[in-house]
């Protein structure tokens, strides 16, 4: 009977040691995963900031293009109006002769 008790205690010790090894491995893995999570969160934050900056830049470019195209259209319209005014002045000049 003593031998059986001793064997059970030894098995229990081995099981405890095995559990302790598993626990240490899981603890280390958990710490590694926490560090990876922090890195991913930092990268995500940086990417979100970059997306925000790019959106703002895009809106600025859109506005600039709108202003530029309007300005270009206005310039072309001004050229056409000036040509019409010259044509009208030429017609008036011909009528005055």
PyMOL commands that set and color helices and strands:
alter all, ss='L'
color gray80, all
select helices_A, chain A and resi 2-96
alter helices_A, ss='H'
color red, helices_A
deselect
rebuild
show_as cartoon
